[in-house]
C-alpha cells in the first residue's frame, strides 16, 4: 500500500508522517517511511541543488526536471521494491507536489506536467493521499519560527504559495476517492488523531 502526505510548506507533514510510521509499526505493519526529493544517493544530491539558496537563479523548468529526476530514481530504487514485498510505503511528498508547486505554482501547462510525471513515476500512483491543508501565510510563519530548514523554494513570494495551495485543493476535489483533506491548522495531536482514524478505516475496508 502506498500512502503519501502532501500540503503547503509548514503544514506539519514531516512530524505527522513519522508519528504515523510509529503508529503502524506498533500495530505490526512493516513500514517504509521516506521523503521527496531524497532517500537515494542520487536523490539526496539533487535535493541539495534544489534547496540551496545559492541556486536562486534556477529556471522553473530546470526545477521541474530535477524533481522528476530524483523521483524516477526513488521509484525504481526504493518504492517499487518495498511495495513488491508488501510493505506499507509512507512518503512525504510525491508527484502531486510537482503538480502543485511546478504546475499550479509556476503556472505551467498541467497536461504537460502530467505527462512528465507519468514518465518519471512509470505510472506508479498512491492508493491514499492526505492533504494537510493550511493557509500559506500561517505555514510559512511556522517554518520561520520552527528553526528548521528554510530553503530556496520557501522564499518564493506569498502569491506563489497561495497558487500551490489552490492547486492542492483542486486536485483533492477532483479525486475524493484518493485524497483526504485534513485541517492542519490545529494542534499536532488533533491532526494525528484524524489521520489515524482515516487510515484505520481505509485499512479495515481492504481486509
N, C-alpha and C positions, 0 to 999 in steps of 0.2 A: 504494500500500500504506500502510496506517495502523497505526502501532505506538505503543503507549502504555507508559509506565513508571509503576507505582503502588507504593505502600508507605507504611508509617508514617513519621512525621516522623523525620528523622535516618537514613534508610535509604541515603542517598547517591545519590538519583535524579538530582539536578542535575549532579553530576560525571559519572556514568555516561552520561547521555544525550548530553552534549557529546563524550565520548570515542567513543560510537557514531556520532555525526554525522561526526566526523573520519575514522573508520574507513570508513564507507560512501562518503563523498565521495572519499577516496583510491582507492576501488575503482571510481570512475566514475559512481556514482549521483548523481542530483540530489535533494537532501535539503532539506526544511524542518524546522527544529527549533524548537519553541515550548514555552510553559508555560501552565498554568492556575492561577488566572484571570489574564488579561492578553493581551498580543500584539495588542490593538486599542486604539485611543484610548479607547473606552468601557470596555473590559475593564480597562485599567490604572487608570482612575478607580475602578471597582468594587473592584479589588484593594486600593487604599489604604483604602477604607472597611472592607472585610472584615478586614484585618490590623491596623488601628490599635488600640492598647491603650486609647485614649480611648473606643472603642465597646464596652467590656466588658459593657454592659447590652443589647447586641443580642440579640433573641429568636432562638432557633434556627430558627423559621420564616422570619424575615427573612434570616438567614444562608443558608438553603437557596435561597430565591428569588433572592438576589443572585448566588450561584454559578451558578445556572441562567441568569440573565440574561447574565452575562459569557460563558457557554458558547454560548448561542444566537448571540451576535454573532460569536464566534470561528468557529463552524461556517460561517456564511454568508459572512463577510468574508474568511476566510483558509483554512480547511481544505478546503472544497469546491473552490475554485479550484485549489489545489495538487494535490489528488487528481485532478481532471479533466485536469490537464496531465500526469499520470502520475508525479508526484514521489513520493518516499517521505516520509511525514509522521511525524516523531518528536515525541511530545507528553509533557511532564512533567505528569502527571495529566490525567484526563478524567472522564467521567460516573461511572466506578466509584468515584472519590473521594467523590462525593456519596452514593453508596450506603453506602460505608464510614463516612464521617465524620458525615453527617447522618442516614442511615438507621440503621445499627448504633450509631454513637456516641451520637446523641441519642435513639435508640430510637423513631424514627418508624415509621409503618406502611410496610413495604417495598414493598408493591404500589402505594401512593400515590406513593412516591418514583420507582418505575419508570415510572409514567405521566407524571409531571412531567418526567423525564429524556427520555422518548421525544418529548415536545413540544419540549423545549429543543434537542435534537440533530437533530430532523427524522428520527430513526431511524438516524443515522449511527453505526456501531459500528466499533471497531477490528478489524483482522484478527488482530493478535497483541498480547497484553498480558503484560509482565513484572511479576511481583510481587517486588519487592526486600524480602524478609522480614527483620525484625529485631525483637528484643524491645523493647517500647516504652520501658522504663527505659533501656536501652542507647542507643536512638535519641535520646531527649531529652537524655541526658548528652552525646552527640556534638554536638547542636545548641548546647548551652550552652558547651561547650569550644571549638567551632569559630569562635566570634566572628562568625557570620553573623546573618541575620535571626532574631530571636526574637519571634514575632508573637502576636496575641491568642489564636489557636487553640492554639499551642504551650503556652500557660499553662493550658489545661484540666487537670483532675485526672487522675492516672495511670489511674484506672479507666476513664475515657472513652477514653483512648488504647488501653487493653487491649481494649475492645469494638471499636474500629476495626480493630485487627489481627485479631481473631477474625472480623470481617466479611469482611475481605480473604481470609482462609484459606477461609472457607465459599464465597465466590464462586468462588475458584480451583478448589476441589474439585468444584464443581457444573458447571464448564465447562472441563475439562482440554485440550480442543482449542485453545482461545484462550489460556488462561492458562498461563504457565510460571513456576514458583516458583524463585527464586534466593536462596540464603542470603547475605544482605547483611551478616552479622556478620564476614565475612572481610576480608582486605586488599583494597583497591580494585582492584588489578591482577588478582587472582584472580577477583573478581566480573566484571570487564570481559571477561576471557578466556572465562568461561562464557557471558556474554551474546552475545559474538561467535560462539561455536560454535553456539549455538541458532539465532541469526539466520541464519547462513550455511546451516545445514541447512534452515531454513524457506524461504529464497530459492531454494535449489537444487531443492527439491521443486516450486516454482512454474514453473521453467523447463522 
